[in-house]
């Protein structure tokens, strides 16, 4: 059974605009996935301005993964890692007790070009929220591929369709990239209580209705949907076991409000280390929204 359709909402991130899918008012998480942004597709000009970069900023209580279909981003973090993010690869950063990183368009700076991808945040379970930060890179050749009758898929993380890989996760989940030819069919992995399919491009038919790019279909635990591509289509499938209620503020995720307050204070006080080779600038703590005036009686 289809429980909910979430439309990507346009969100400005400085010089870039993305499609914000999660969190959503009626569905804040799908399994441990608490954040999902659709980046592009867009074409960056030559001499990409540094104002388009994402300057150093902090995270706690989550793992991030930026998965690209096109383009390139340079990741630098406070562990000293410098890693280009390229299409089809997995760069899994675990913030745990705290990490700072930047995402800059160094690989595309001079020539510009096409940029397209997704950024997901995965909330850590209670026992791992204060783990030491970590970063792991996995090339496309390390990720298992699924091919059958007009469908080609890549397992980004977790377990699905009997496949697994070496990407370390902290709770049961799956994250998949599927390319479907027109007429090809895709089923959703079973065995996890929360599951969804996001349509990156193209369209699919389900139970007599058609759904298109920018829509996330969220399914009930017992649903056995079959999605049929109405044209060449790219899907991202994701889901897993819930990790419990999470609070989210700016780049911080935690099971405890007071932990987020501590992270705010730490960032304001300069207690988070910055990337060793990217210390000249950073994103300041956002201003708190002003309280609304009480209505007059």
Secondary structure, 3 states (H helix, E strand, C coil): CEEEEEECEEEEECCEEEEEEECECCECCECCEEEEEEEEEEEECCCCCHHHCEEEEEEECEEEEEEEEECEEEEEECCCCEEEEECCCEEEEECCCCEEEEEECHHHCCCCEEEEEEEEEEECCHHHCCCCCEEEEECHHHCCEEEECCEEEEEEEEEECCEECCCCCCCCEEEEEEEECCCCEEECCCCCCEEEEEEEECEEEECCEEEECCEEEEECCCCCCEEEECCCEEEEEEEECCCCCCEEECCEEECCHHHHHHHHHHHHCCCCCCCCCCCCCCCCCCCCCCCCCCCCC
